[in-house]
Amino acid sequence: MATAPSSSSPSPAVTGDTNTTPPPSSPPVPNASPSPYSTIDFLTVCHHLKTTKRSGWVRRDVKNPESIADHMYRMSLMALIAPDVPGLDRNKCIKMTIVHDIAEALIGDITPLDGISKAEKSEREQAAVDYMCKIIGVGEGSRGNEITELWMEYEANSSPEAKFVKDLDKVEMILQALEYEDEQEKDLDEFFQSTAGKFQTEIGKAWASEIVSRRNNT
């Protein structure tokens, strides 16, 4: 577990080999609602989610590949329109989709092909989340604390909501792969193979099956 970086500058564990440097920020905010200054600092860091392209598509030379924020946005729509399931908090799922890749605003979209161990990747992500959330406050009841808890729950796959959002992450990826195959005449079978048999929920399995069925019929 990385030590939380200071609010004035990110630690090396946050930035790694990326060129992303967040702006100077105000001191950590203990209250639930961050100040306008801290809010804009935080949102400025999040801007990188809109401009950083997803690495898998870049490596496959996809034209105009989606950004991290594009991916997260459609996942949030999936959670919004998902059927109600007993014991599943859909509103919590929506929040989790919005924050599950938030660390990538600082460290980028790290994939297994980058040669970074899972332990190091996890350390960088934790440091990035700690840094970002300190900007808007990490005290009890704070927005930063809420984001941290949602992110950690997702990473640990420790709740029905986390399992569902993990499925949405994969569903969105293979749907995007299908769209790129149709639009750009590419073979992106590796993305389907990497998710096959790994869905944890009935909704995830059903949606993935529909996507694969459409792919097989094209």
C-alpha beads as a LAMMPS data file, in Angstrom:
LAMMPS data file: protein, C-alpha beads

218 atoms
217 bonds

1 atom types
1 bond types

-500.0 500.0 xlo xhi
-500.0 500.0 ylo yhi
-500.0 500.0 zlo zhi

Masses

1 110.0

Atoms # bond

1 1 1 0.000 0.000 0.000
2 1 1 1.468 3.332 -1.026
3 1 1 1.790 6.214 1.368
4 1 1 -0.682 8.936 0.499
5 1 1 1.096 11.725 -1.362
6 1 1 0.941 15.288 -0.182
7 1 1 -1.697 17.626 -1.543
8 1 1 0.882 19.908 -3.135
9 1 1 2.475 17.390 -5.505
10 1 1 1.945 13.757 -6.517
11 1 1 4.351 11.013 -5.499
12 1 1 6.333 9.032 -8.089
13 1 1 3.975 6.104 -7.436
14 1 1 1.138 8.218 -8.778
15 1 1 2.671 9.479 -11.967
16 1 1 4.827 6.482 -12.892
17 1 1 6.018 6.943 -16.455
18 1 1 3.116 9.133 -17.553
19 1 1 3.346 12.812 -18.390
20 1 1 0.276 13.725 -16.370
21 1 1 0.966 16.393 -13.768
22 1 1 -1.974 17.643 -11.727
23 1 1 -2.246 21.336 -10.876
24 1 1 -1.351 22.750 -7.477
25 1 1 -4.183 22.203 -5.050
26 1 1 -5.507 23.628 -1.838
27 1 1 -4.871 21.879 1.512
28 1 1 -6.887 18.712 2.262
29 1 1 -10.539 19.459 2.990
30 1 1 -11.981 17.732 6.089
31 1 1 -15.626 18.661 5.539
32 1 1 -18.221 16.789 3.471
33 1 1 -18.563 19.498 0.827
34 1 1 -15.335 20.718 -0.811
35 1 1 -14.741 24.408 -1.460
36 1 1 -15.132 25.798 -4.986
37 1 1 -11.311 26.018 -5.183
38 1 1 -10.851 22.355 -4.270
39 1 1 -13.717 21.287 -6.499
40 1 1 -12.198 22.892 -9.586
41 1 1 -8.771 21.463 -8.721
42 1 1 -10.292 17.989 -8.562
43 1 1 -12.251 18.388 -11.783
44 1 1 -9.165 19.689 -13.559
45 1 1 -7.342 16.466 -12.709
46 1 1 -10.373 14.477 -13.909
47 1 1 -10.099 16.256 -17.268
48 1 1 -7.410 13.729 -18.194
49 1 1 -10.070 11.012 -18.202
50 1 1 -11.616 12.802 -21.185
51 1 1 -8.376 13.114 -23.128
52 1 1 -6.599 9.807 -22.371
53 1 1 -7.388 7.106 -24.919
54 1 1 -7.966 3.504 -23.879
55 1 1 -4.710 1.619 -24.387
56 1 1 -6.155 -1.580 -25.836
57 1 1 -7.639 0.237 -28.796
58 1 1 -4.543 2.349 -29.341
59 1 1 -2.392 -0.801 -29.528
60 1 1 -4.726 -2.258 -32.132
61 1 1 -4.520 0.916 -34.237
62 1 1 -8.205 1.715 -33.862
63 1 1 -9.018 5.064 -35.445
64 1 1 -10.382 7.698 -33.049
65 1 1 -10.380 5.331 -30.052
66 1 1 -12.593 6.052 -27.091
67 1 1 -11.320 7.844 -24.015
68 1 1 -11.432 6.509 -20.475
69 1 1 -14.344 8.863 -19.790
70 1 1 -16.229 7.542 -22.851
71 1 1 -15.967 4.034 -21.424
72 1 1 -17.062 5.085 -17.944
73 1 1 -19.996 7.105 -19.283
74 1 1 -21.581 4.232 -21.180
75 1 1 -21.039 1.980 -18.168
76 1 1 -22.990 4.482 -16.066
77 1 1 -25.825 4.368 -18.608
78 1 1 -25.796 0.575 -18.393
79 1 1 -26.168 0.762 -14.625
80 1 1 -28.943 3.330 -14.993
81 1 1 -31.071 1.211 -17.329
82 1 1 -30.316 -2.169 -15.742
83 1 1 -33.301 -4.102 -14.380
84 1 1 -33.911 -4.022 -10.660
85 1 1 -32.380 -6.968 -8.811
86 1 1 -33.149 -7.763 -5.158
87 1 1 -30.180 -6.919 -2.980
88 1 1 -28.505 -4.761 -5.636
89 1 1 -28.302 -0.985 -5.045
90 1 1 -28.534 0.438 -8.555
91 1 1 -27.733 3.991 -7.462
92 1 1 -24.554 2.722 -5.833
93 1 1 -23.709 0.906 -9.058
94 1 1 -24.062 4.141 -11.022
95 1 1 -21.660 5.903 -8.655
96 1 1 -19.218 2.998 -8.825
97 1 1 -19.124 3.056 -12.627
98 1 1 -18.250 6.750 -12.500
99 1 1 -15.279 6.261 -10.167
100 1 1 -13.987 2.759 -10.956
101 1 1 -11.272 4.005 -13.344
102 1 1 -10.740 7.410 -11.741
103 1 1 -7.094 6.674 -10.869
104 1 1 -6.333 6.551 -14.587
105 1 1 -6.615 10.337 -14.670
106 1 1 -3.121 10.314 -13.159
107 1 1 -1.529 6.987 -14.090
108 1 1 -3.115 6.322 -17.474
109 1 1 -4.689 3.100 -18.717
110 1 1 -2.239 0.408 -17.630
111 1 1 -2.673 -2.974 -19.323
112 1 1 -0.951 -6.363 -18.844
113 1 1 1.168 -5.594 -21.923
114 1 1 2.822 -2.668 -20.147
115 1 1 5.016 -5.018 -18.116
116 1 1 3.843 -3.615 -14.784
117 1 1 3.056 -6.133 -12.064
118 1 1 -0.397 -6.304 -10.536
119 1 1 1.075 -5.250 -7.208
120 1 1 2.739 -2.170 -8.660
121 1 1 -0.366 -1.282 -10.667
122 1 1 -2.480 -1.531 -7.520
123 1 1 -0.003 0.624 -5.604
124 1 1 -0.043 3.319 -8.274
125 1 1 -3.825 3.285 -8.433
126 1 1 -4.214 3.526 -4.669
127 1 1 -1.748 6.413 -4.507
128 1 1 -3.589 8.212 -7.310
129 1 1 -6.981 7.799 -5.634
130 1 1 -5.542 8.948 -2.311
131 1 1 -4.021 12.013 -3.935
132 1 1 -7.172 12.977 -5.836
133 1 1 -9.500 12.451 -2.894
134 1 1 -7.334 14.473 -0.530
135 1 1 -8.009 17.446 -2.792
136 1 1 -11.737 17.367 -2.023
137 1 1 -11.549 15.975 1.503
138 1 1 -11.178 12.551 3.076
139 1 1 -12.773 13.075 6.474
140 1 1 -15.804 11.184 7.723
141 1 1 -18.773 11.863 5.470
142 1 1 -16.640 13.614 2.850
143 1 1 -16.992 13.219 -0.893
144 1 1 -13.400 12.027 -1.084
145 1 1 -14.072 9.308 1.447
146 1 1 -17.127 8.168 -0.493
147 1 1 -15.117 7.919 -3.711
148 1 1 -12.327 6.029 -1.964
149 1 1 -14.726 3.514 -0.424
150 1 1 -16.519 2.931 -3.730
151 1 1 -13.215 2.450 -5.558
152 1 1 -11.822 0.063 -2.944
153 1 1 -15.035 -1.974 -2.918
154 1 1 -14.857 -2.286 -6.696
155 1 1 -11.204 -3.293 -6.640
156 1 1 -11.853 -5.933 -3.979
157 1 1 -14.891 -7.277 -5.853
158 1 1 -16.421 -7.482 -2.393
159 1 1 -20.118 -6.716 -2.919
160 1 1 -22.969 -7.491 -5.319
161 1 1 -22.568 -3.977 -6.712
162 1 1 -18.851 -4.477 -7.342
163 1 1 -19.481 -7.781 -9.106
164 1 1 -22.136 -6.178 -11.299
165 1 1 -19.932 -3.210 -12.189
166 1 1 -17.041 -5.582 -12.977
167 1 1 -19.403 -7.243 -15.438
168 1 1 -20.404 -3.900 -16.929
169 1 1 -16.732 -3.103 -17.454
170 1 1 -16.371 -6.221 -19.589
171 1 1 -19.729 -5.826 -21.335
172 1 1 -18.916 -2.271 -22.376
173 1 1 -15.528 -3.358 -23.683
174 1 1 -16.850 -6.149 -25.903
175 1 1 -19.700 -3.958 -27.155
176 1 1 -17.128 -1.347 -28.120
177 1 1 -15.002 -4.056 -29.739
178 1 1 -17.985 -5.191 -31.808
179 1 1 -18.636 -1.621 -32.922
180 1 1 -15.007 -1.127 -33.955
181 1 1 -15.074 -4.435 -35.844
182 1 1 -18.180 -3.339 -37.751
183 1 1 -17.010 0.222 -38.380
184 1 1 -13.333 -0.383 -39.150
185 1 1 -13.298 -3.994 -40.385
186 1 1 -10.941 -5.124 -37.656
187 1 1 -10.596 -8.480 -35.942
188 1 1 -10.711 -7.805 -32.198
189 1 1 -11.378 -11.375 -31.115
190 1 1 -8.805 -11.156 -28.298
191 1 1 -11.135 -8.850 -26.355
192 1 1 -13.950 -11.392 -26.549
193 1 1 -11.649 -14.239 -25.597
194 1 1 -10.291 -12.348 -22.588
195 1 1 -13.780 -11.967 -21.099
196 1 1 -15.323 -15.321 -22.033
197 1 1 -16.615 -17.200 -19.002
198 1 1 -15.696 -14.410 -16.590
199 1 1 -19.079 -12.769 -16.050
200 1 1 -20.356 -13.001 -12.482
201 1 1 -23.999 -11.886 -12.744
202 1 1 -27.004 -13.039 -14.696
203 1 1 -27.452 -9.595 -16.270
204 1 1 -23.811 -9.495 -17.311
205 1 1 -24.034 -12.965 -18.818
206 1 1 -27.242 -12.112 -20.690
207 1 1 -25.934 -8.842 -22.113
208 1 1 -22.612 -10.403 -23.110
209 1 1 -24.435 -13.296 -24.777
210 1 1 -26.509 -10.849 -26.814
211 1 1 -23.391 -9.027 -27.982
212 1 1 -21.645 -12.273 -28.958
213 1 1 -24.792 -13.453 -30.757
214 1 1 -24.908 -10.264 -32.817
215 1 1 -21.225 -10.632 -33.635
216 1 1 -21.713 -14.210 -34.830
217 1 1 -24.603 -13.130 -37.063
218 1 1 -22.754 -10.357 -38.864

Bonds

1 1 1 2
2 1 2 3
3 1 3 4
4 1 4 5
5 1 5 6
6 1 6 7
7 1 7 8
8 1 8 9
9 1 9 10
10 1 10 11
11 1 11 12
12 1 12 13
13 1 13 14
14 1 14 15
15 1 15 16
16 1 16 17
17 1 17 18
18 1 18 19
19 1 19 20
20 1 20 21
21 1 21 22
22 1 22 23
23 1 23 24
24 1 24 25
25 1 25 26
26 1 26 27
27 1 27 28
28 1 28 29
29 1 29 30
30 1 30 31
31 1 31 32
32 1 32 33
33 1 33 34
34 1 34 35
35 1 35 36
36 1 36 37
37 1 37 38
38 1 38 39
39 1 39 40
40 1 40 41
41 1 41 42
42 1 42 43
43 1 43 44
44 1 44 45
45 1 45 46
46 1 46 47
47 1 47 48
48 1 48 49
49 1 49 50
50 1 50 51
51 1 51 52
52 1 52 53
53 1 53 54
54 1 54 55
55 1 55 56
56 1 56 57
57 1 57 58
58 1 58 59
59 1 59 60
60 1 60 61
61 1 61 62
62 1 62 63
63 1 63 64
64 1 64 65
65 1 65 66
66 1 66 67
67 1 67 68
68 1 68 69
69 1 69 70
70 1 70 71
71 1 71 72
72 1 72 73
73 1 73 74
74 1 74 75
75 1 75 76
76 1 76 77
77 1 77 78
78 1 78 79
79 1 79 80
80 1 80 81
81 1 81 82
82 1 82 83
83 1 83 84
84 1 84 85
85 1 85 86
86 1 86 87
87 1 87 88
88 1 88 89
89 1 89 90
90 1 90 91
91 1 91 92
92 1 92 93
93 1 93 94
94 1 94 95
95 1 95 96
96 1 96 97
97 1 97 98
98 1 98 99
99 1 99 100
100 1 100 101
101 1 101 102
102 1 102 103
103 1 103 104
104 1 104 105
105 1 105 106
106 1 106 107
107 1 107 108
108 1 108 109
109 1 109 110
110 1 110 111
111 1 111 112
112 1 112 113
113 1 113 114
114 1 114 115
115 1 115 116
116 1 116 117
117 1 117 118
118 1 118 119
119 1 119 120
120 1 120 121
121 1 121 122
122 1 122 123
123 1 123 124
124 1 124 125
125 1 125 126
126 1 126 127
127 1 127 128
128 1 128 129
129 1 129 130
130 1 130 131
131 1 131 132
132 1 132 133
133 1 133 134
134 1 134 135
135 1 135 136
136 1 136 137
137 1 137 138
138 1 138 139
139 1 139 140
140 1 140 141
141 1 141 142
142 1 142 143
143 1 143 144
144 1 144 145
145 1 145 146
146 1 146 147
147 1 147 148
148 1 148 149
149 1 149 150
150 1 150 151
151 1 151 152
152 1 152 153
153 1 153 154
154 1 154 155
155 1 155 156
156 1 156 157
157 1 157 158
158 1 158 159
159 1 159 160
160 1 160 161
161 1 161 162
162 1 162 163
163 1 163 164
164 1 164 165
165 1 165 166
166 1 166 167
167 1 167 168
168 1 168 169
169 1 169 170
170 1 170 171
171 1 171 172
172 1 172 173
173 1 173 174
174 1 174 175
175 1 175 176
176 1 176 177
177 1 177 178
178 1 178 179
179 1 179 180
180 1 180 181
181 1 181 182
182 1 182 183
183 1 183 184
184 1 184 185
185 1 185 186
186 1 186 187
187 1 187 188
188 1 188 189
189 1 189 190
190 1 190 191
191 1 191 192
192 1 192 193
193 1 193 194
194 1 194 195
195 1 195 196
196 1 196 197
197 1 197 198
198 1 198 199
199 1 199 200
200 1 200 201
201 1 201 202
202 1 202 203
203 1 203 204
204 1 204 205
205 1 205 206
206 1 206 207
207 1 207 208
208 1 208 209
209 1 209 210
210 1 210 211
211 1 211 212
212 1 212 213
213 1 213 214
214 1 214 215
215 1 215 216
216 1 216 217
217 1 217 218
